[in-house]
Amino acid sequence: MAILQRFAARSHKGATRMIWQLAWPQLLMMFFHFWLGFTDVFVAGRLSDQVQASLGIITQSLFFFLVVAMALANGAVASISQSLGAGRDKRAARYAMLGIALVVLASSLLVLVAIPLNGPLLTLLRVPEAIRPITDYFLKVYLLLLPPYYLFIMGNAIFRAQKQVHLPLLAMILVTTVNILGDFGLGFGLWGLPRMGYKGLAWATFFSVSAGALFDLFILARRGWLRPSHFPPLRWIRRGLPYLFQVAWPAGMLQILWHSGYLVIYALTASLPHGNITALAALTAGLRLESILFLPAFAFNMTASILVGHYLGAGDVDGARGIGWRTWGLGCGAITLLTACLWMAIDPLSAVLAPQAAVQAETARYLQFNFLAIPFTVTSMIFGGVFNGAGATRYNMKTIGGTVWLVRIPCAYILGHLLLGTATGIWAAMLISQSLQAIIMLYLFKNKDWFRFSMHAHKLQPSTGVRHAAHFPATLPSKSK
């Protein structure tokens, strides 16, 4: 109960300080995450345009292979943070061990299924013959990478649930450092390393993520989270797994809806009646530049998830509401202010990744629409983090997935193809969908009882099938001494 008492003793006056203590390491982590992706694209472009095109295809496809890991990570953060907030340390450790076992099992099965389907997958992705050998090599190495990547994602989720956010930061610094050294060293043959070209990029990613996974496992073992005695018995798993699943499956479905929606946006942009090639290049450059703002929003998303999980675990619904409002105000205010500063540098920013005049102008238009959408985007992401921490991931799935497929894509087609005939219609559709999405998320947070999805809630909700802690067996919520 010591964790619960220390947590409950924090006054609301210290909430802002508590948010920043969790947010700044995650903001810094996102900074390294940005440079990780930027370096891959930079080195690939210096090798050849074919390598850069292959890397882009496989990087986008990798998100689909990581859906299960990200879904289970959401479930782990909700279940572990709520358990720790309730002072149920043993239950938290069991959920951590269960999460690790599930990602090992899921990634191993995925590798066994996907490797024999390597060729059909490339055909499904409609990879041009000119870059098929390069893409084939990237895909093979990235499939072998899935078990370490799954462990890396789950390990960081377990640390975040404990509010030990400096550990994922250290892991990301390690991954970024190894990856950058590998990209330049193996890609160009620097520092006495073999010159492997595009193959070096693939193995740099493999070694860097594997190093991050080993780091996470080492710290977890050293801190006693990987003890065999913590692995839950079968009876516990039968009763504890449903909560993890009810949080994970909507989170996984959201990832599928979101990334598939972006693929459709790419297709709509590529098939515009006017200026489609320029628009496609602007979309690629704009997304990369927009991540300067998008990634910090993730830091506040994860902060909200952690804190809400702990408050609800302690049974403090008012505290969870309060920390949700404060995180939103702080995160939305800070990132909107940063957006206002970057607005004055839209043209220079566009020129960084879009040297051609036409692409630069279109990239600037993309950024204008999406910078206007930033307050709405941040609102959706932060309240999405609140719902993740509460276990109410189905709200995120329905709202975000619904606005992408029922608002953004139809509007993009109508405005971009039927009315305007240019990319401006697609950029406008993004702004419209983000605005509506934020309004719905704000309404749900303010008016709905999203906290009923937490384990601490007292009643079984027949309409949703939510099983709460009161209905778990007596062995599940055993407390540590």
Secondary structure, DSSP 4 states (H G I P E B T S, - for coil): -HHHHHHHH--GGGHHHHHHHHHHHHHHHHHHHHHHHHHHHHHHHHH-HHHHHHHHHHHHHHHHHTHHHHHHHHHHHHHHHHHHHTT-HHHHHHHHHHHHHHHHHHHHHHHHHHGGGHHHHHHHTT--GGGHHHHHHHHHHHHHTHHHHHHHHHHHHHHHHTT-THHHHHHHHHHHHHHHHHHHHHHHT-TT----THHHHHHHHHHHHHHHHHHHHHHHHHTTTT-GGGSPPHHHHHHHHHHHHHHHHHHHHHHHHHHHHHHHHHHHHHT-SSSHHHHHHHHHHHHHHHHHHHHHHHHHHHHHHHHHHHHHHTT-HHHHHHHHHHHHHHHHHHHHHHHHHHHTTHHHHHHHH--SHHHHHHHHHHHHHHHHTHHHHHHHHHHHHHHHHHT-HHHHHHHHHHHIIIIIHHHHHIIIIIIS-SHHHHHHHHHHHHHHHHHHHHHHHHHS-GGGGSTT--S-BTTTTB--GGGS-TTTTPPP-
